[in-house]
Amino acid sequence: MVIKRDGRREDFDREKLARAVRAACHKRPVDAEQVAMLVEDVMDALEAQFEKEIPSRAIGEGVMQRLRAVDQVAYVRFASVYKEFRDVAEFVDEISLLGREPRT
């Protein structure tokens, strides 16, 4: 089960997660195998950390952490949806953070 931000609970949908990652990576130099491995890595980490209920925050943070290392444009795309950017300034702030952090 996934615990949404508003407290609702819904069944975990692995395909929904994979679709979100694929959308962030659309027209980027990230192949299907990399996407599958990223999703698998996130799933493994979540299963090790949580038993039955997973906060959606943990899913989003796990994806962003891994996308940052794979493709920074895909990371910003995913982050813009996950963090619910309201304007261009929030994009600029996130991009400036990327420039200051060492790549993993």
Summary of the structure (lengths in Angstrom):
residues: 104
radius of gyration: 13.8
end to end distance: 30.4
largest distance: 37.7
contacts: 263
relative contact order: 0.14
helix: 66%
strand: 6%
